[in-house]
């Protein structure tokens, strides 16, 4: 089974978790069209990878954040969701069983984090909890990095992988 996890946002990511013979993980940056997500780019990634399920972290307005940043993240979430649904619809309509997406879901961050994070960890260490969970679950010592000049952990990739893992555990 190939599960697509998506962490929306400017520093978000798309991850494909393949659970056939062992677990393989593939990452993509979220394609951009100017300041927002590119539906065509996302559609092309779906078409290339042919996921069985697409899970997108829900986004909503947060108190204390600016109106513009809230509007951007919510709009990006809806563009990603609409693109996933369009991909599924087109393939169903064309009876294309090779690209068939069985499930499209959204999940609030708190729901997947509750299932993935160790409850004994300090709740104020969000980034560290994601990194530790990623290392513990996948046994991968080398975590995904980003940046050409300054290497830093790519939390969008890590969270996208953890979102896909949440789904993998939920459907057992």
C-alpha positions as CSV (number, residue, x, y, z in Angstrom):
1,X,0.0,0.0,0.0
2,X,1.2,3.5,-0.9
3,X,0.0,6.2,1.5
4,X,0.5,9.9,0.8
5,X,0.8,12.2,3.9
6,X,0.7,15.9,3.3
7,X,1.8,18.6,5.8
8,X,0.5,21.9,4.2
9,X,2.3,25.2,4.5
10,X,5.2,27.1,3.1
11,X,7.6,24.7,4.8
12,X,5.3,21.7,4.5
13,X,5.9,18.5,2.5
14,X,4.5,15.6,0.7
15,X,5.5,12.1,1.7
16,X,4.8,8.7,0.2
17,X,5.0,5.8,2.6
18,X,5.2,2.5,0.8
19,X,4.3,-0.5,3.0
20,X,5.0,-3.5,0.8
21,X,8.3,-5.3,1.5
22,X,9.4,-3.2,4.4
23,X,8.8,0.5,4.6
24,X,10.1,2.9,2.0
25,X,9.7,6.7,2.2
26,X,9.7,9.2,-0.7
27,X,9.5,13.0,-0.2
28,X,8.5,15.9,-2.3
29,X,8.4,19.6,-1.7
30,X,4.9,21.1,-2.2
31,X,4.9,22.5,-5.7
32,X,4.5,26.3,-5.8
33,X,2.8,28.6,-8.3
34,X,4.1,32.0,-7.0
35,X,3.1,32.3,-3.3
36,X,0.6,29.4,-3.2
37,X,0.5,25.7,-3.9
38,X,0.4,24.6,-7.6
39,X,-2.6,22.3,-8.1
40,X,-1.2,21.1,-11.4
41,X,2.2,20.2,-9.7
42,X,0.4,18.3,-6.9
43,X,-1.8,16.5,-9.4
44,X,1.3,15.5,-11.4
45,X,3.0,14.1,-8.2
46,X,-0.2,12.1,-7.5
47,X,-0.2,10.8,-11.1
48,X,3.4,9.8,-10.9
49,X,3.2,8.1,-7.5
50,X,-0.3,6.6,-7.7
51,X,-1.2,6.6,-4.0
52,X,-3.8,4.3,-2.5
53,X,-4.7,6.9,0.1
54,X,-4.1,10.6,0.6
55,X,-4.1,12.1,4.1
56,X,-3.9,15.9,4.5
57,X,-3.4,17.6,7.9
58,X,-6.4,19.9,8.5
59,X,-5.7,23.7,8.7
60,X,-7.8,26.4,10.3
61,X,-7.4,29.9,11.6
62,X,-5.4,30.2,14.7
63,X,-6.0,33.0,17.2
64,X,-3.1,35.4,17.4
65,X,-1.9,34.8,13.9
66,X,-2.4,37.4,11.2
67,X,-5.3,37.4,8.9
68,X,-3.2,37.0,5.8
69,X,-1.2,34.0,7.1
70,X,-4.4,32.3,8.3
71,X,-6.0,32.9,5.0
72,X,-3.0,31.5,3.1
73,X,-2.7,28.3,5.1
74,X,-6.5,27.6,5.0
75,X,-6.6,28.3,1.2
76,X,-3.6,26.0,0.7
77,X,-5.3,23.2,2.6
78,X,-8.4,23.5,0.5
79,X,-6.4,23.6,-2.8
80,X,-4.6,20.4,-1.7
81,X,-7.9,18.7,-0.7
82,X,-9.6,19.8,-4.0
83,X,-6.7,18.5,-6.0
84,X,-6.8,15.1,-4.3
85,X,-10.5,14.8,-4.8
86,X,-10.2,15.8,-8.5
87,X,-7.4,13.2,-9.0
88,X,-9.7,10.5,-7.5
89,X,-12.7,11.7,-9.5
90,X,-10.9,11.8,-12.9
91,X,-9.5,8.3,-12.4
92,X,-12.8,6.9,-11.3
93,X,-14.6,8.5,-14.2
94,X,-12.1,7.1,-16.6
95,X,-12.2,3.6,-14.9
96,X,-8.4,4.0,-14.5
97,X,-7.7,1.3,-11.9
98,X,-4.0,2.0,-12.0
99,X,-4.4,5.4,-10.5
100,X,-7.3,4.6,-8.2
101,X,-7.2,6.4,-4.8
102,X,-9.2,4.3,-2.3
103,X,-9.3,6.9,0.5
104,X,-8.9,10.6,1.0
105,X,-8.9,11.9,4.5
106,X,-8.1,15.0,6.5
107,X,-6.8,14.8,10.1
108,X,-6.4,17.5,12.7
109,X,-2.8,17.8,13.9
110,X,-3.8,17.0,17.5
111,X,-5.4,13.7,16.4
112,X,-2.4,12.2,14.6
113,X,0.0,13.6,17.2
114,X,-1.9,12.0,20.0
115,X,-1.5,8.6,18.3
116,X,2.2,9.1,17.2
117,X,3.9,11.0,20.0
118,X,5.0,9.4,23.3
119,X,2.6,10.9,25.9
120,X,5.5,11.2,28.4
121,X,7.3,13.8,26.2
122,X,7.0,17.5,27.1
123,X,4.1,19.0,25.1
124,X,6.2,22.2,24.5
125,X,8.8,20.3,22.4
126,X,6.7,20.0,19.2
127,X,9.7,19.9,16.8
128,X,11.7,17.6,19.0
129,X,8.7,15.3,19.4
130,X,8.3,15.0,15.6
131,X,12.0,14.3,15.1
132,X,12.1,11.7,18.0
133,X,9.0,10.0,16.7
134,X,10.3,9.8,13.2
135,X,13.6,8.2,14.4
136,X,11.8,5.8,16.7
137,X,9.2,4.7,14.2
138,X,11.2,4.4,11.0
139,X,14.6,3.6,12.6
140,X,16.2,6.2,10.3
141,X,19.1,8.0,11.9
142,X,19.6,10.4,9.0
143,X,16.6,12.7,9.0
144,X,15.5,14.7,6.0
145,X,17.2,18.1,5.6
146,X,16.6,21.2,3.6
147,X,18.5,24.2,2.6
148,X,21.3,24.8,0.2
149,X,23.6,26.9,2.5
150,X,22.4,26.0,5.9
151,X,21.3,22.4,6.5
152,X,18.3,22.1,8.8
153,X,15.8,19.5,9.6
154,X,12.8,19.5,7.2
155,X,9.9,19.3,9.6
156,X,7.4,19.3,6.7
157,X,8.8,16.0,5.4
158,X,8.9,14.6,8.9
159,X,5.4,15.6,9.8
160,X,4.1,14.3,6.4
161,X,5.7,10.9,7.0
162,X,4.2,10.8,10.5
163,X,0.7,11.7,9.1
164,X,1.1,8.8,6.6
165,X,2.2,6.6,9.5
166,X,-0.9,7.7,11.5
167,X,-3.1,6.5,8.7
168,X,-1.2,3.2,8.3
169,X,-1.9,2.5,12.0
170,X,-5.5,3.6,11.8
171,X,-6.4,1.3,8.9
172,X,-5.0,-1.9,10.5
